[in-house]
Amino acid sequence: MSRTGYVTSGRYAPPAARRELVAVSADGARLHVEEHGDEGAPAVVLAHGWTCSTAFWAAQIRELARDHRVIAYDQRGHGRSPAASRYAAEALADDLVAVFGATLAPGEKAVVAGHSMGGMTIMAAAGRPEFAEHAAAALLCSTGSGRLVAESLVLPLRPGRVRTRITGAVLGARAPLGPVTPVAKRVLKYATMGPGSAPDKVEACARIVHACPAGVRYAWSGVLAGLDLDANLATLTVPTAVIGGKNDRLTPIVHARGLAAALPRCVGLTELTGMGHMTPIEAPEAVTAAIRELTVHLANVTDELKETL
């Protein structure tokens, strides 16, 4: 799948990768993977969210690739990863493990950052031995471990069964999103971004989201509606930072606060005033800084290995 439709200039245009490859997941699903930056540099792995793609991380990739090897991949069915026959939280974990295996040497550590469904990917994979082998630290960005539909504020209704049912129907609609029009951008901005989001940020997000196939969007919506990863948080024992937007309607800030309270080694909670759900594009500097702060744990791992030799 080509990148036709994404913005082609500015900080949100997808940068060219140094290397592209395919990672094969446990069930045979094929995942498009990109590597940016120098081959021997410390590694950062980026997992995007529902209806997005590697293009969503354009600003972070450009900045981090100056001194890191940045590995980004398209979740199954998104971007240039073909649609698959299986959509489940366990598949998200399988896919991340497959990306680790395709890009990292045995025992090589990386900082792993996930936005929205990408953060859920990290939580789903946290108990895997491959995650323990390769993850030095993690960033959970604009995400939650469960109750996603019930807590959503996309619809201005009272909390309860009626709001949950209607929200689920809206988010899980089968209909294609259609072309990126001024009306479509206004709807997307209301649902997913802060009120002050600049037009170029809205444009970039709209083009990425509208590029996601309707069938894939629908399939993953069902998985997310029933997601329950609360028990997985106890297994996410690497240093983990949490970041969220105070104006997030999809995963309201209550999720970020709950994650920070439940994580065994939370190393910081950042609440971004005025920002919505699309924080890597809405607040690129803040998200990049949060990832950079975690890279100190890569140096710590290297020092620990030297001490054991």
Salt bridges, closest charged atoms under 4 A:
GLU20 OE2 - ARG80 NH1 3.58
ASP27 OD2 - ARG76 NH1 2.83
GLU34 OE2 - ARG3 NH2 1.98
GLU34 OE2 - HIS32 NE2 3.11
GLU34 OE1 - HIS36 NE2 2.88
GLU34 OE2 - ARG80 NH2 3.05
GLU35 OE1 - ARG18 NH2 2.93
GLU35 OE2 - ARG19 NH2 2.99
GLU35 OE2 - ARG69 NH1 3.25
GLU63 OE1 - ARG66 NH1 3.22
GLU63 OE2 - ARG292 NH2 3.53
ASP67 OD1 - HIS68 ND1 2.84
ASP67 OD1 - ARG292 NH2 2.94
ASP94 OD2 - ARG86 NH1 3.26
ASP94 OD1 - ARG128 NH2 2.93
ASP95 OD1 - ARG76 NH2 2.76
GLU108 OE2 - ARG69 NH2 2.71
GLU133 OE1 - HIS134 NE2 3.60
GLU203 OE1 - LYS185 NZ 2.61
GLU203 OE2 - ARG207 NE 2.69
ASP230 OD2 - ARG147 NH1 3.01
ASP248 OD2 - HIS277 ND1 2.98
GLU271 OE1 - ARG257 NH2 2.88
GLU285 OE2 - ARG11 NH2 3.20
